[in-house]
């Protein structure tokens, strides 16, 4: 099964997580939740954000150890086995689909208010539109997401600043309308607002430098969104009389109208629409990675995980997720919210337990690039908090989660049971307890492969980013080029004679001018010198032979025996870059070698 492209940077991780969290959870849900706790509602949101942060630390650890599509499904499956993985993957898939459906429902209500188009029809049309946007490709999808989230954050911050001076203190009495327990129950109810954090784990395979970007993007998004949620609810409570707040489907917009008049209502309605769009796009993007991951492990048919060569998107998985969302739109909104919250919290419980099992399993290749602090106290406390919050939501939430869980088990029993065969960490933990001689190598090898792939990508980017570059203004021969490369590498500490001899012998065996435009002379030397890439741009061309008389682009790659895998991976990245349709055009149009180096470093991830 082909790997997904690593197109996502820190700004994309932050935007996907934030965009997935900021939607119905703040623009619709407060009107439903206000009656449960009253003016203390903002504390419920802040508590929910804190609880989400505590649980997310373990998810970040797992995602940096195993950056694979499907996120929590993948690492829970590799911890507890294919049955638990199927249940978790299906539950998370349904939870994010439900959350996405909630956002589409909110957007369809706005369309109904503005145009009179029935929300049921608008919701189905919107679902189809978001499916098509995701099929178009990850890069286009996340670019749109970044723009929308930036606009959304500015509007939300502006609302807090404009509304704060008009807040009325008497609107905060009585503070706890249903006691402290009511505030706790409400925190569990609104926890679905932070479900976007799961989406970072599901797209981990597509994140560049996951060890930094997953951790920073996730934590930054929780902090920013929690502060915005708290501020918006605080201002809304202080502007809107309780009788108008309770049950309102547009509480924030109603509050904005009090301060800024009709324009305020319109601006917040636009922000709500933007929020519903960002959540819908990010939710569908992330949710669709679960069927992809399940199919890779033979827990769903192989065709589900097919990836488009053109866009890099798992199109069948996206379409299937769109169908699930369309079906979820038929559910009662209260059941939808409670079920999604319960399922997300169950996933957090399993993720925290997974960290404890993996750390105690003795797996030498469990090497997360970020480790959650205060182990195991943090994980134990997290599990207890989530169990309490699920119980506090009542039987309806647990019943909804139970139905989804039963559906997941049926998928495993009737399809995946006889097809899935991957190793898992719980077996290693049990074998450690009973007899270490029973250890098998299945999961160790898979983790090693993940680490190898993860670290290779980071090393290739490093090689491109540190590449030396040179302009050649005179027309020269390949022999003169090799002498120039030998001189330049000698300045870096390499043996000049050895480099020159290696390049000449390589050229005698076969020409390193792969195309009339590009040559990639490369060689392996003795010693422990680091892998080095040098780039030469020739204005008048380099003569290699009659078929390659004017090569313009040269990449020289020098490495030692111990770096063969990095050497080959870098060559493969180069080969894919130089065969791009826009390579020669970009090469000719770049103002200097430094601009080219930056572009090539960027492209080394896409390749």
Secondary structure as GFF3:
##gff-version 3
##sequence-region A 1 607
A	DSSP	alpha_helix	10	21	.	.	.	ID=ss1
A	DSSP	alpha_helix	24	27	.	.	.	ID=ss2
A	DSSP	alpha_helix	29	37	.	.	.	ID=ss3
A	DSSP	three_ten_helix	38	40	.	.	.	ID=ss4
A	DSSP	alpha_helix	41	65	.	.	.	ID=ss5
A	DSSP	alpha_helix	72	80	.	.	.	ID=ss6
A	DSSP	alpha_helix	82	115	.	.	.	ID=ss7
A	DSSP	alpha_helix	119	136	.	.	.	ID=ss8
A	DSSP	alpha_helix	138	164	.	.	.	ID=ss9
A	DSSP	three_ten_helix	169	172	.	.	.	ID=ss10
A	DSSP	alpha_helix	179	189	.	.	.	ID=ss11
A	DSSP	three_ten_helix	190	194	.	.	.	ID=ss12
A	DSSP	alpha_helix	197	202	.	.	.	ID=ss13
A	DSSP	three_ten_helix	204	206	.	.	.	ID=ss14
A	DSSP	alpha_helix	210	239	.	.	.	ID=ss15
A	DSSP	alpha_helix	242	245	.	.	.	ID=ss16
A	DSSP	alpha_helix	251	296	.	.	.	ID=ss17
A	DSSP	three_ten_helix	302	305	.	.	.	ID=ss18
A	DSSP	alpha_helix	315	328	.	.	.	ID=ss19
A	DSSP	alpha_helix	333	360	.	.	.	ID=ss20
A	DSSP	alpha_helix	377	393	.	.	.	ID=ss21
A	DSSP	alpha_helix	395	411	.	.	.	ID=ss22
A	DSSP	pi_helix	412	416	.	.	.	ID=ss23
A	DSSP	alpha_helix	425	434	.	.	.	ID=ss24
A	DSSP	three_ten_helix	436	438	.	.	.	ID=ss25
A	DSSP	alpha_helix	442	465	.	.	.	ID=ss26
A	DSSP	beta_strand	468	472	.	.	.	ID=ss27
A	DSSP	beta_strand	476	477	.	.	.	ID=ss28
A	DSSP	alpha_helix	478	490	.	.	.	ID=ss29
A	DSSP	alpha_helix	496	509	.	.	.	ID=ss30
A	DSSP	beta_strand	518	519	.	.	.	ID=ss31
A	DSSP	beta_strand	522	525	.	.	.	ID=ss32
A	DSSP	beta_strand	532	543	.	.	.	ID=ss33
A	DSSP	beta_strand	551	560	.	.	.	ID=ss34
A	DSSP	three_ten_helix	561	563	.	.	.	ID=ss35
A	DSSP	alpha_helix	564	578	.	.	.	ID=ss36
A	DSSP	alpha_helix	583	589	.	.	.	ID=ss37
A	DSSP	alpha_helix	593	606	.	.	.	ID=ss38
###
